[in-house]
Amino acid sequence: MNKRYRRPNMILLIAALLSGAVQAADAVVEVEMRDYGFHPAELEVEAGTTVRWVNAEKRTSHDVYFADEDLGSPRLFPEEYWERTFDEPGTYPYHCRPHERRDMEGVITVVPTE
């Protein structure tokens, strides 16, 4: 399910950014878009996990685009976010189309649920 919303609770964002381990299925993990980068840029999650990209910039819009699948978010303006649930194990590289030249890239690695 892909959604576009306003900025979520800051506590959830901080918790997601501080955890570097594999995230459990049915969890929501956040990736912050700031300083023309995805933070964290590499993330490993279990199948069934939802990843939420949050635009934390003050003036710049970004998007999230999976070129291998021709799938992506609309432009996200400050404090907006977009979600994607990853049900299948695999490697999912993505980038920001407006900022490709700045190497604004990331990758989600989805592992089977234990």
N, C-alpha and C positions, 0 to 999 in steps of 0.2 A: 504494500500500500504506500503510495507516494503522497505526501502532504506538504502544504506550505502554511506555516503558522508564525505567530509572533514569538519573541524570545522567551524561552522557558525559565524555570526557576534556576537561579544562579548556583544553588547548592548542588543540584543535579549536574550542572556543567562542571563544577570544580571536582566533584567525585569522579566523573568520567575521565577527566584529564589526568588526575592523579593515579589512576589505576593503569598499570602497564601490562597486566596479565590478561590471559584469555578471558573474555567476557562471557558469562553464562547465557544460554538461550533464553528467549523471552525478555531479555534485558534491553534497555535503551542506552546506547553509548553515544556520547557526543563528540563531535569533531568541530573545533572552533576555526573559523576562517578569519585570519587577521594577519596584518603585515605581509599581505600577498602570499600567504601560505596556509596550508592545512595543518592544524595542531591537535593531535599527532598526525603526521603524514603517513605513517604505517600503523595499521591496527589489525590485530588478530582477534576474531570473535568466533563463537560457536554458531552453528547453523540455527536459524530461528531468531537471531539477534537483529534488532532494529538499530540502525545508525542514523543519528540526527546531525546534520551539518548546520551550524549556527553562524550567521554573519555577525562577527563582533567588531567590524570596522565602524568608523564614525561617518564616513562619507562615500565609501566605495561599494558597488554591487559586485557580486560574484555568482557563479553557478557551479553545479556539480555535474560533470558529463562523463559517462561511461562509453567511450568510443567503440569498444568491441561489441557493445550491445545497441548502440545508437539510442541510448536512454539517458535522460538527464532532467535536472530541475529547471524551473524558470529562473530568471535572474532574481537573486535574493538581495534585498536591500538591508541596511543596518537593522538589527534586531529581529530579522525574519529567519525562519529555518525550514528545512526540507528533510524528510525521512525516507529511508528505504529499508525494508526487511530482507535479510539475506537468508534464504531457505536452503540453498544448495552449496555444498563445499566447493571451494575454488579460490582463484585469485582474481580480484576485480580492480584493475587499475582505473584511475579516473583523473580528471584535470578540470581546471577552470578555463572555459573557452575564451572569455575576454582577456585572460592573463596568461595565456600559453607561453608567451615570450619571456615571462618572468619565471618560468619553470614551476608554476603553481600546480603541483601534482601530488597524488596520494595513491595508496593502495590498501584495499581491504582484503585480508586473507581469512577465508571462512573454513573452519575445521568442523568435522562431524561432531555432533553432540555426544558427550560421554555418557 
